[in-house]
């Protein structure tokens, strides 16, 4: 029997220290809800889970981008729908002015109405914007055509949806400048002139419908992309959860096991120290 080196006590102490480390790790997992709290818990699992988390957050931002794009397109479409209503009214008034039963005074009044309606088309074109981005013409003051819009709807540079069509939904862009000049001179409107401008109005309506069609197709793409990305994000988060999240039932059982072993280890350590005291009996 030896007392200088209590091997049994050292062995019990080492085992108890390892058990306490396992107990602390189990407590960390239960308190955080994560199976992987640091790289040493599962180095490869952490790498995969972090990539999945980045992918999920990137898709989340892409969903926000797509929803913002849908809002932008809807604003533009509603504005052009109002312009379409105005063009319908202008066409009705031109037809009214073209008939022989409308007097010269009536034609003059119609000219004034059409002039104001064309001004309103320009107002709509200059005022319609999303977050300061002009949608129906170059800018709030520039009457030129817009450029195509590109929406980032994915985690790579190639994941984008583009509205290629340029829009110039003002009097100039709809080729109604000559009508504007005619109605500005209220006495210039005649029945034959009104008839001639009917073709101009039909062309303007066709242009407006073409722009609305492009925006509508873009909206359909954005809505489809949003649905697809929402499904992807859900599945990616589920995959990350499998790797990173703790199973509470399993970890609770492991914690109870380590707790019991820790208590048993403490008792074993006390008994190992007690054995050394038996040497005193030999010295009595």
LINPE-V105908 format. One record per pair of residues at least 6 apart in sequence whose C-alpha atoms are under 7 Angstrom apart, sorted by sequence separation. I is the first residue (numbers start at 1). J is the second residue. D is the distance in Angstrom with one decimal. If there is no record, write none. Layout:
i: {I;I}
j: {J;J}
d: {D;D}
This chain:
i: {29;36;96;128;129;134;137;138;153;154;171;182;183;39;128;137;138;152;153;182;128;137;138;152;153;137;151;152;36;97;136;150;151;125;126;135;150;151;125;150;97;126;127;149;150;126;148;149;126;148;149;148;93;148;148;179;147;146;145;146;145;146;145;90;144;176;175;137;174;86;136;137;136;137;136;174;83;169;125;167;79;125;122;79;121;122;165;121;163;76;163;118;163;72;76;76;118;115;115;114;115;112;111;112;111;108;111;108;108;69;107;66;65;65;66;65;62;63;62;62;99;98;97;98;59;59;98;58;97;98;95;94;95;94;94;91;91;87;87;84;80;77;77;73;73;70;70;66;66;63;63;59;59;56;56;56;52;53;52;49;49;49;45;36;35;34;35;34;35;33;34;33;29;30;26;26;23;23;22;23;19;19;20;19;16;16;16;12;12;13;12;9;9;8;9;3}
j: {35;42;102;134;135;140;143;144;159;160;177;188;189;46;135;144;145;159;160;189;136;145;146;160;161;146;160;161;46;107;146;160;161;136;137;146;161;162;137;162;110;139;140;162;163;140;162;163;141;163;164;164;110;165;166;197;166;166;166;167;167;168;168;114;168;200;204;167;204;117;167;168;168;169;169;207;121;208;169;211;124;170;170;128;170;171;214;171;214;128;215;171;218;130;135;136;180;180;183;183;184;183;183;186;186;186;189;187;189;151;189;151;151;152;153;153;152;153;153;154;191;191;191;192;154;155;194;155;194;195;194;194;195;195;198;198;201;201;205;205;208;212;215;215;219;219;222;222;226;226;229;229;233;233;236;237;236;240;240;240;243;244;243;244;244;244;245;245;246;245;246;246;246;248;251;255;255;258;258;259;258;261;262;262;262;265;266;265;268;269;269;269;272;272;273;276}
d: {5.5;6.3;6.9;6.2;5.3;6.4;5.6;4.8;5.6;6.7;6.0;6.2;6.6;6.1;6.0;5.8;5.0;6.2;5.3;6.6;6.6;5.0;4.5;4.5;6.9;5.1;5.4;6.7;6.6;5.5;6.8;6.6;5.2;5.0;6.7;6.9;5.8;6.2;6.1;4.4;7.0;6.8;6.2;5.6;6.4;4.4;6.9;5.1;6.6;5.3;6.8;4.6;6.3;5.8;5.7;6.8;5.3;5.2;5.9;5.2;5.2;6.5;4.4;5.9;6.3;6.7;6.9;6.1;4.8;6.5;5.6;4.8;5.6;6.3;5.2;6.7;5.9;6.8;5.9;6.3;6.8;5.6;5.0;6.9;6.0;6.2;6.6;6.8;6.9;7.0;6.9;6.6;6.1;5.8;6.1;7.0;6.9;6.3;5.6;6.7;6.2;6.5;4.6;6.5;5.5;5.2;6.7;5.9;6.8;6.7;6.3;7.0;7.0;6.6;6.0;6.4;6.5;6.7;4.6;5.4;6.2;3.9;5.7;6.3;6.0;6.2;5.2;5.6;6.1;5.6;7.0;5.2;7.0;6.9;6.8;6.4;6.4;6.8;6.9;6.6;6.9;5.9;7.0;6.0;6.4;5.6;6.5;5.6;6.3;5.6;6.6;6.4;6.3;5.3;6.2;6.5;6.3;6.8;5.9;5.2;6.4;6.3;6.3;5.4;5.4;5.7;5.1;4.3;4.2;6.1;4.7;5.5;6.6;6.8;6.7;5.7;6.2;5.6;6.9;6.6;6.3;7.0;6.5;5.8;6.0;5.2;6.8;6.4;6.4;6.3;5.3;5.5;4.9;5.6;6.1;5.8}
